[in-house]
Amino acid sequence: MKRKILDILCCPVCKGDLTLSVAEENEREIIEGVLTCAHCGVDYPIHEGIPNLLPQNSSR
């Protein structure tokens, strides 16, 4: 995932802002990490450079 797309992403559940936690990146993109909604607290994993923005089934 390219860092610059963080500016256009939002939480698909509540449309809140996402914060980024990076576990691994190279000079071009984020390889592994997590996007977290600052409003509702839902986490979206980034795996092999691809953010998974599908809401997870949970009991929240």
Summary of the structure (lengths in Angstrom):
residues: 60
radius of gyration: 11.2
end to end distance: 27.4
largest distance: 37.9
contacts: 143
relative contact order: 0.26
helix: 8%
strand: 38%
